[in-house]
Amino acid sequence: MKNSLILFLFIGIVSSCDEPITIDSQIIEPVMIIEGLVTNVERNHYVRVSTTVDFYDQVASQPITDAVVSVSDDRGNIYNYVHNPTQSEELNGLYLSNIPFAGEVGVTYTLNVSARDVNYTATDELFPVPTIDSLTVIINDDEFEDPEEEGQFYEVLFYMKEPQKTKDFYLFKFYKNNKPLRDDDNDIYFSDDDLLAEDINGVPTAGFFNLQDTSVVEMYSISRQGFLYYNDLSNLLQNDGGLFGSPPVNPRTNLNNGALGFFQASSVESDTIIVKI
């Protein structure tokens, strides 16, 4: 079993003034779910809009296809979003900006979604992210002795410097051969810089690899409210519902009017390596 140093699922003590809201399992009224991301990469950014469904429904959520969606910034720019431009059925509920744009560090972005006669808003500031210096490959000795899959015992490590003069928060995503990679399906990899030293030397990513696999590491800057959201979401996903377990709670969000989800503005840093020895 992998013991990845980057598995930051239970990190940081969040302020007691930011209290999560306990879920009322008896509520059956649909609740809006909004997820959006703006990054410093020039592209058509996305917002996904859906609603919760009845507990016994066979789908996880119901896409909203007639919302009015836009993102603005504190410099006066407004970006309108279009629903499912490719008309692909699996992309129902997905809205893309009608033009490509790149978010900028230090700028605050505001999401506006009008759906079912309710207007939902959220704001998030885009913070910088450090550069990933390099990725390397090693053989994990324990996995080599008893691999879960034949030949899959190579481990990817990453190196970087984290600025210690500012309070920073990060989200990490890992990929193997263009597919998301986690040690467990419910894992979320995030951290504040209290846990990260200035010199990050050889921190393992998720998973193990075969020779010639492609490994990608993505590192996102997130705001403190983003950190709180992922902290709550992680706790929710890890809650086993045992006899003495805490009751599940909705993750704290920057969205208003009772919507679930999060609108995130991030700088992104990534690096890629082909697994070779």
C-alpha positions in Angstrom: 0.0 0.0 0.0 1.5 3.4 -0.9 2.3 5.9 1.8 2.4 9.0 -0.3 3.7 12.1 1.5 1.5 14.3 -0.6 -1.8 12.7 0.6 -3.0 15.8 2.5 -6.4 14.7 3.5 -6.5 15.7 7.1 -4.3 18.8 7.3 -4.5 22.2 8.9 -6.8 23.3 11.7 -9.4 25.6 10.1 -10.8 28.5 12.0 -13.7 27.8 14.3 -15.6 30.8 13.0 -16.0 29.0 9.7 -18.7 26.5 10.7 -19.9 23.9 8.2 -23.7 23.4 7.8 -25.1 20.1 8.8 -26.9 18.3 6.0 -30.6 17.7 6.6 -31.2 14.3 5.0 -34.9 14.9 5.0 -34.7 17.8 2.5 -35.9 16.6 -0.9 -36.2 20.0 -2.6 -33.7 20.1 -5.5 -30.6 22.1 -4.7 -28.5 23.9 -7.3 -24.9 22.6 -7.9 -22.5 24.9 -9.6 -18.8 24.2 -10.3 -16.6 26.6 -12.2 -12.9 27.1 -12.9 -10.9 30.1 -14.3 -7.2 29.6 -14.7 -4.2 31.6 -16.0 -4.2 29.3 -19.1 -5.8 30.9 -22.1 -8.7 28.7 -23.0 -12.5 28.5 -23.0 -13.1 28.1 -19.3 -16.1 26.1 -18.0 -19.0 26.3 -15.5 -21.1 23.2 -14.8 -24.7 23.7 -13.6 -27.0 21.0 -12.3 -29.4 20.2 -9.5 -29.5 17.4 -6.9 -32.0 14.6 -7.5 -34.1 12.4 -5.3 -32.2 9.8 -3.3 -33.6 6.9 -5.3 -32.9 8.4 -8.7 -30.5 6.5 -10.9 -28.5 9.6 -11.9 -26.2 11.6 -9.7 -27.5 15.0 -10.7 -29.8 16.7 -13.3 -28.1 19.1 -15.7 -29.5 22.6 -16.1 -29.4 23.5 -19.8 -31.1 26.9 -19.9 -29.1 28.9 -17.3 -27.6 32.4 -18.1 -23.9 32.3 -17.1 -21.1 34.9 -17.1 -17.9 35.6 -15.4 -16.6 39.2 -14.7 -13.5 40.5 -13.1 -12.6 43.6 -11.1 -11.0 45.2 -14.1 -14.3 45.5 -15.9 -14.1 42.5 -18.3 -17.2 40.4 -18.8 -17.1 36.9 -20.3 -20.4 35.3 -21.4 -20.8 31.5 -21.4 -22.6 29.3 -23.9 -24.3 26.0 -23.1 -22.7 22.9 -24.6 -21.4 24.4 -27.9 -20.8 20.9 -29.4 -24.3 19.7 -28.6 -22.9 16.6 -27.1 -25.4 14.8 -24.8 -22.8 13.9 -22.2 -21.9 17.6 -21.9 -25.4 18.8 -21.0 -25.1 21.3 -18.1 -21.6 22.4 -19.2 -21.1 26.0 -20.2 -18.0 27.4 -21.9 -16.8 30.9 -22.3 -17.7 32.2 -25.7 -14.1 33.4 -26.2 -10.8 32.1 -24.8 -9.2 34.1 -22.0 -6.5 33.8 -19.4 -7.0 34.7 -15.8 -4.4 37.0 -14.2 -2.7 36.8 -10.8 -4.2 39.3 -8.3 -7.5 39.7 -10.1 -10.8 38.8 -8.5 -13.3 36.9 -10.6 -17.1 36.9 -10.1 -19.4 34.2 -11.4 -23.0 35.0 -12.1 -25.5 32.2 -12.8 -29.2 32.8 -13.3 -31.2 29.6 -13.2 -34.8 28.7 -12.3 -35.6 32.4 -11.4 -32.7 32.6 -8.9 -29.4 34.5 -9.3 -26.3 32.8 -7.9 -23.0 34.6 -7.5 -19.5 33.7 -6.2 -16.1 35.4 -6.1 -12.6 34.1 -5.9 -9.2 35.7 -6.2 -6.5 34.2 -8.5 -3.2 33.7 -6.6 0.3 32.7 -8.0 1.6 29.2 -7.9 5.3 28.1 -7.7 7.1 26.5 -10.5 7.6 22.7 -10.4 11.4 22.3 -10.8 11.5 18.7 -12.0 10.0 15.2 -11.9 12.1 12.1 -11.4 11.4 8.3 -11.4 12.5 5.7 -8.9 11.7 2.1 -8.2 9.7 1.7 -5.0 11.4 -1.2 -3.2 8.3 -2.3 -1.3 6.1 -2.3 -4.4 8.8 -4.1 -6.4 8.7 -7.0 -3.9 4.9 -7.2 -4.1 3.3 -5.2 -6.9 -0.5 -4.9 -7.1 -0.1 -5.1 -10.9 2.8 -6.8 -12.7 5.6 -4.3 -13.6 3.9 -1.4 -11.9 6.4 -0.4 -9.2 7.8 2.8 -10.5 7.2 5.9 -8.5 7.2 9.6 -9.7 8.7 12.2 -7.3 8.5 16.0 -7.7 10.7 18.8 -6.7 10.0 22.5 -6.1 10.5 25.5 -3.9 7.6 26.9 -2.0 7.7 30.6 -0.9 7.5 30.9 2.8 6.8 34.6 3.2 3.2 34.3 2.1 0.3 32.2 3.2 -0.5 29.9 0.3 -2.9 27.0 -0.4 -2.6 24.4 -3.2 -4.6 21.7 -5.0 -2.7 18.8 -6.7 -3.9 16.6 -9.6 -2.1 13.6 -11.0 -2.5 11.8 -14.3 -1.3 8.6 -15.8 -1.6 8.2 -19.5 -4.0 11.2 -19.6 -6.3 9.7 -17.0 -6.8 11.1 -13.5 -4.8 9.1 -10.9 -5.6 8.7 -7.2 -4.5 6.1 -4.6 -8.2 5.9 -3.6 -11.2 7.1 -5.5 -12.2 9.5 -2.7 -8.7 11.1 -2.3 -8.3 14.8 -2.7 -4.7 16.1 -2.7 -4.5 19.6 -1.2 -2.3 21.5 1.3 -1.5 24.7 2.9 2.1 25.8 3.2 2.3 25.1 6.9 2.9 21.5 5.9 5.2 22.2 2.9 8.8 23.1 3.6 10.5 25.7 1.4 12.4 23.0 -0.4 10.2 20.2 -1.5 12.6 17.4 -2.5 11.3 14.1 -3.9 7.6 14.1 -2.7 5.8 11.1 -4.2 2.8 11.6 -6.4 -0.2 9.3 -6.4 0.0 5.8 -7.8 2.6 3.6 -9.4 3.6 3.3 -13.0 4.9 0.9 -15.6 7.8 1.7 -18.0 6.8 4.1 -20.8 3.8 5.4 -18.8 3.3 9.1 -19.0 2.9 10.9 -15.7 1.6 14.5 -15.4 1.5 16.6 -12.2 -0.7 19.7 -12.0 -0.5 22.2 -9.1 -3.2 24.8 -8.6 -3.1 27.8 -6.4 -6.3 28.1 -4.4 -7.7 30.7 -2.0 -8.3 30.1 1.7 -12.0 29.6 0.9 -11.0 27.0 -1.7 -8.9 25.3 0.9 -11.9 25.2 3.3 -14.1 23.8 0.6 -11.7 21.0 -0.3 -11.1 20.3 3.4 -14.9 19.9 4.0 -15.3 17.8 0.8 -12.5 15.5 1.8 -14.0 15.0 5.2 -17.4 14.3 3.6 -15.9 11.7 1.2 -14.0 10.0 4.0 -16.9 9.9 6.4 -17.8 6.2 6.9 -21.1 6.9 8.6 -20.2 4.7 11.6 -22.0 4.6 14.9 -19.8 7.3 16.4 -19.0 9.2 13.3 -19.7 12.8 12.9 -22.8 13.7 10.9 -22.1 14.6 7.2 -21.9 18.3 6.4 -22.2 20.3 3.2 -18.8 21.7 2.2 -18.5 25.4 2.8 -18.8 27.3 -0.5 -18.4 30.8 -2.0 -21.7 30.5 -3.7 -24.8 32.2 -2.3 -28.5 31.4 -2.2 -28.0 27.9 -1.0 -26.1 26.5 -4.0 -23.6 23.7 -3.5 -20.2 23.5 -5.3 -17.5 26.0 -5.7 -16.2 28.7 -8.2 -12.4 28.5 -8.3 -9.8 30.9 -9.7 -6.3 29.4 -10.0 -2.9 29.7 -11.4 -1.7 26.3 -12.8 1.7 24.8 -13.0 2.3 21.4 -14.6 5.1 19.0 -15.6 5.3 15.8 -17.5 7.6 12.8 -17.5 7.8 9.5 -19.4 8.6 6.7 -17.0 12.1 5.4 -17.9 15.1 4.2 -15.9 
